[in-house]
Amino acid sequence: MPAYRPWNAETASAIINELKSMPGATLPIFHALQNEFGFVHPDIIPEIADALNISRAEVHGTLTFYHDFRTELPGRRILKICRAEACQSVGCEDIVSHLEAAHRISMGTTTDDRRLTVETIYCLGNCALGPSIMLDGEVIGRADTDLIDDICHSRRNERIGAEA
């Protein structure tokens, strides 16, 4: 997981100014802000709208339409659980239930200690090895509750990543 800089409005403004003349600049600006800070701060929406001469609603709509953009700082590790039909058929919902029951972590949240952010994703393209997850950008197949326990307890063992 990359180390992100703390949110800084001046740096964010510089990023916006650098990229605003690109065709279709909204997404490149979002990517650059998220790469720098780990998220796109909602307070920057008016500045992006002004720089691109579009409405705040359009900027907000674009930001919230794409699931990979965040409006809050994520945890140090990001766990995405595939909940598409193929993974549903082989038990991804059991993993989600276990995560919530055993670890009290709900989908779409970050733990209080900021160690883990858990998100839903629909299809990782690893359907034959479902249920599939993505941990810090690495796709892992045949996920189970033991693997989830290892991840939640931050014990990286030979199983994590071995089945990608």
C-alpha positions in Angstrom: 0.0 0.0 0.0 1.5 3.3 -1.0 2.0 6.0 1.6 -0.2 8.9 0.9 0.5 12.5 1.7 -1.9 14.3 4.1 -4.6 16.3 2.3 -3.3 19.7 1.3 -5.5 22.1 -0.6 -2.5 23.9 -2.2 -1.1 20.7 -3.6 -4.6 19.7 -4.8 -5.0 23.1 -6.5 -1.7 22.7 -8.2 -2.7 19.2 -9.5 -6.0 20.6 -10.8 -4.2 23.5 -12.6 -1.7 21.2 -14.1 -4.3 18.9 -15.6 -7.3 21.1 -16.3 -6.5 21.7 -20.0 -6.4 18.0 -20.8 -9.3 16.7 -22.8 -11.7 14.9 -20.4 -9.7 16.3 -17.5 -12.2 15.2 -14.7 -11.0 11.6 -14.5 -7.2 12.4 -14.7 -7.7 15.0 -12.0 -9.5 12.5 -9.8 -6.8 9.8 -10.4 -4.0 12.3 -9.7 -5.6 13.5 -6.4 -6.3 10.0 -5.3 -2.8 8.8 -6.1 -1.4 11.7 -4.1 -3.7 11.7 -1.1 -5.5 8.3 -1.2 -8.9 10.0 -1.8 -10.6 12.9 -3.4 -11.6 15.4 -0.7 -15.2 16.5 -1.2 -14.3 20.1 -0.4 -12.3 20.3 -3.7 -15.4 19.7 -5.9 -16.2 23.4 -6.4 -12.6 24.1 -7.4 -12.6 21.3 -9.9 -16.0 22.5 -11.3 -14.7 26.1 -11.7 -11.4 25.0 -13.3 -13.3 22.8 -15.8 -16.2 25.1 -16.3 -18.7 22.4 -15.4 -21.3 22.2 -12.7 -20.5 20.9 -9.2 -23.3 18.3 -9.7 -21.4 17.0 -12.7 -18.2 16.7 -10.8 -19.9 15.1 -7.8 -21.8 12.7 -10.1 -18.6 11.6 -11.9 -16.8 11.2 -8.6 -19.6 9.0 -7.1 -20.3 7.1 -10.3 -16.9 5.4 -10.4 -16.5 2.9 -7.4 -12.7 3.2 -7.4 -12.7 6.8 -6.3 -12.9 7.5 -2.6 -14.0 10.5 -0.6 -12.3 9.4 2.6 -8.8 8.1 3.3 -8.7 4.3 3.1 -7.1 1.9 5.5 -3.5 0.7 5.1 -4.8 -2.4 3.4 -7.7 -2.6 1.0 -9.7 -5.8 0.7 -12.2 -6.0 -2.2 -14.6 -9.0 -2.1 -16.2 -10.0 -5.5 -19.9 -10.3 -5.1 -20.8 -11.0 -8.7 -23.0 -14.0 -9.7 -20.1 -16.5 -10.2 -18.6 -15.8 -6.8 -22.1 -15.8 -5.2 -22.6 -19.3 -6.5 -19.5 -20.5 -4.7 -19.9 -18.7 -1.3 -18.8 -15.1 -1.4 -21.8 -14.2 0.8 -20.6 -16.6 3.4 -17.3 -14.7 3.5 -19.2 -11.4 3.8 -21.3 -12.8 6.6 -18.2 -14.2 8.4 -16.4 -10.8 8.1 -19.4 -9.0 9.7 -20.1 -11.7 12.4 -16.6 -12.7 13.4 -14.7 -9.4 12.9 -17.5 -6.8 13.1 -16.4 -5.3 9.8 -19.2 -4.2 7.4 -18.8 -3.9 3.7 -17.9 -0.4 2.6 -16.2 0.6 5.8 -12.7 1.1 7.2 -11.8 -0.3 10.6 -11.4 2.2 13.5 -7.7 1.6 13.6 -7.5 2.3 9.9 -5.8 -1.0 9.2 -8.4 -2.3 6.7 -10.9 -1.0 4.2 -13.4 -3.5 2.9 -15.2 -2.9 -0.3 -17.6 -4.8 -2.7 -16.4 -5.3 -6.3 -18.4 -6.9 -9.1 -16.1 -9.3 -11.0 -12.4 -9.6 -10.8 -12.2 -11.8 -13.9 -11.2 -14.8 -11.8 -14.6 -16.6 -11.9 -13.2 -20.1 -12.3 -11.4 -19.7 -8.9 -14.2 -18.0 -7.0 -14.9 -16.8 -4.5 -12.3 -14.2 -5.4 -10.9 -11.2 -3.5 -8.4 -8.5 -4.2 -6.0 -7.6 -1.4 -4.0 -4.4 -2.1 -4.4 -4.9 -5.8 -3.5 -8.6 -5.9 -6.3 -11.0 -7.0 -6.6 -14.1 -4.9 -8.9 -17.0 -5.8 -10.6 -19.6 -3.7 -10.9 -17.3 -0.8 -12.4 -18.7 2.4 -13.1 -17.6 6.0 -9.6 -18.8 7.2 -8.0 -16.4 4.7 -10.3 -13.6 5.8 -9.3 -14.3 9.4 -5.6 -14.1 8.4 -6.1 -10.8 6.6 -8.1 -9.3 9.5 -5.5 -10.4 12.0 -2.8 -9.0 9.7 -1.0 -12.3 9.5 0.4 -12.6 6.0 1.1 -16.3 5.4 1.9 -18.5 2.4 -1.8 -18.7 1.4 -2.2 -15.0 0.8 -1.3 -14.5 -2.8 -0.4 -18.1 -3.5 -3.5 -18.7 -5.5 -3.7 -15.6 -7.5 
